[in-house]
Amino acid sequence: MKKSIPVVIFVVFLVIVPLLTWFNLNKGLDYRLQNRLELEIKDSIDWNMDTLHLFTGKTSILVTKPFDRLNDFVDAAHEMFVKDDNQVHLYSIDKLHPSLDPIPETYLKDVWARYADKSIILIDTSGFIRNAYQGIDAEIAKLLEHTSVLVPEKKRGSIEFKNRN
């Protein structure tokens, strides 16, 4: 009995722990690869056309037309990305919602026309259009997930040892 306990512990650390680690890492890799495919660059905003420089430096979400759960979406986006960090700009063409910064309908009209069948456009910090979404619940959830992937992680302070002298 006493000899079997070290053997079991040895087997757990030699076989089970590496298998569980591999499984979790593989799931994370699959998740990242899937998001990478979904967030491939679809289009870009020409810097010369973006005369107001609205789409530089921050991830942007542009609502191009109203949809059923617009208020719920705006509340969720503010809660997740704007409230504390302010790393995401929320825009709308004209004044679709009071919490969204309005953009004139004629601003970059050629770009938005290519996505006339979509309600929301996700733009990264370099002005690349990463995806466009309908205003349905499943796609809004995917938009929030994609935005959290694009938003850079906050820089953390370095770990320092306290001087005990």
C-alpha positions in Angstrom: 0.0 0.0 0.0 2.8 2.4 1.0 4.7 1.7 -2.2 1.6 2.2 -4.5 1.1 5.9 -3.4 4.4 7.1 -4.8 3.7 5.1 -8.0 0.3 6.7 -8.4 1.7 10.2 -7.8 4.5 9.5 -10.3 2.0 8.3 -13.0 -0.3 11.3 -12.4 2.6 13.8 -12.9 4.1 11.8 -15.7 1.0 11.1 -17.7 -2.2 12.8 -16.6 -0.9 16.3 -15.9 0.9 16.6 -19.3 -2.2 15.2 -21.1 -4.5 17.7 -19.4 -2.1 20.5 -20.2 -1.9 19.5 -23.8 -5.7 19.3 -24.1 -6.2 22.8 -22.6 -3.4 24.4 -24.7 -4.8 22.7 -27.9 -8.3 24.1 -27.1 -6.8 27.6 -26.7 -4.9 27.3 -30.0 -8.0 26.2 -31.9 -9.9 29.2 -30.4 -7.2 31.6 -31.5 -6.9 30.1 -35.0 -10.7 30.3 -35.5 -10.8 33.9 -34.4 -7.9 34.7 -36.6 -9.7 33.3 -39.6 -12.9 35.2 -38.7 -11.0 38.5 -38.2 -9.0 38.4 -41.5 -8.9 41.9 -43.1 -11.9 42.3 -45.3 -11.4 45.9 -46.4 -9.5 49.0 -45.4 -10.2 52.7 -44.9 -7.8 54.8 -47.0 -6.0 57.2 -44.7 -6.4 60.0 -47.3 -10.2 59.5 -47.1 -10.4 59.5 -43.3 -9.8 63.2 -43.1 -11.2 63.4 -39.5 -8.8 60.6 -38.4 -11.7 58.9 -36.6 -10.4 55.4 -37.1 -6.8 55.6 -36.0 -5.3 54.4 -32.8 -8.4 52.7 -31.3 -10.6 49.8 -32.2 -13.9 51.2 -33.6 -17.4 49.9 -33.9 -19.6 51.6 -36.4 -23.4 51.1 -36.4 -24.5 51.8 -39.9 -28.3 51.2 -39.5 -30.7 50.5 -36.6 -31.5 47.0 -35.5 -33.9 45.5 -32.9 -31.6 45.3 -29.8 -29.5 48.4 -30.5 -30.0 49.7 -26.9 -28.9 46.4 -25.4 -25.8 46.3 -27.7 -24.8 49.8 -26.8 -25.1 49.1 -23.1 -23.1 45.9 -23.4 -20.4 47.6 -25.5 -20.1 50.5 -23.0 -19.9 48.1 -20.1 -17.2 45.9 -21.7 -15.0 48.4 -23.6 -15.8 52.1 -22.9 -16.6 52.5 -19.2 -13.2 51.8 -17.7 -10.6 51.6 -20.5 -12.1 53.8 -23.2 -10.2 51.7 -25.8 -13.0 51.3 -28.2 -14.8 54.1 -30.1 -18.5 53.6 -30.7 -19.8 55.5 -33.8 -23.0 55.6 -35.7 -23.9 57.0 -39.1 -26.0 60.0 -38.2 -27.7 59.9 -34.8 -28.9 56.4 -34.3 -28.3 56.4 -30.6 -27.5 59.2 -28.1 -24.5 57.3 -26.7 -22.9 56.8 -30.0 -20.7 59.5 -31.6 -22.4 60.5 -34.9 -20.6 60.4 -38.2 -22.2 62.3 -41.2 -23.9 59.9 -43.6 -21.7 61.2 -46.4 -18.4 60.5 -44.6 -16.6 57.5 -46.3 -19.9 56.7 -48.0 -18.2 54.5 -50.6 -16.7 52.2 -47.9 -20.0 51.9 -46.0 -21.9 51.2 -49.3 -20.0 47.9 -49.6 -21.6 46.8 -46.3 -25.1 48.1 -47.0 -26.6 44.7 -45.9 -24.9 44.8 -42.5 -25.7 46.8 -39.4 -22.4 46.9 -37.6 -18.8 47.2 -38.8 -15.7 46.4 -36.7 -12.6 48.4 -37.5 -9.1 47.8 -36.0 -6.6 50.4 -34.8 -5.0 50.6 -38.3 -8.2 51.3 -40.1 -8.7 47.8 -41.4 -12.3 46.5 -41.5 -12.1 43.1 -39.8 -15.8 42.1 -40.0 -19.3 43.2 -40.5 -22.3 41.9 -38.7 -26.1 41.8 -38.8 -28.0 43.1 -35.9 -29.1 39.6 -34.7 -28.2 38.3 -31.2 -25.7 35.6 -32.4 -23.7 38.0 -34.5 -23.7 40.7 -31.8 -22.3 38.2 -29.4 -19.6 37.3 -31.9 -18.9 41.0 -32.5 -18.3 41.5 -28.7 -16.1 38.5 -28.7 -14.1 39.7 -31.7 -13.7 43.2 -30.3 -12.3 41.7 -27.1 -9.8 39.8 -29.2 -8.7 43.0 -31.1 -8.5 45.3 -28.1 -4.9 45.2 -26.8 -4.4 44.0 -23.3 -3.7 46.6 -20.7 0.0 46.9 -19.9 0.6 45.7 -16.4 3.2 47.2 -14.1 6.4 45.3 -13.6 6.9 43.1 -10.6 9.2 44.6 -8.1 10.6 43.4 -4.8 10.0 45.5 -1.8 13.2 46.7 -0.1 13.2 45.4 3.4 16.0 47.5 4.7 
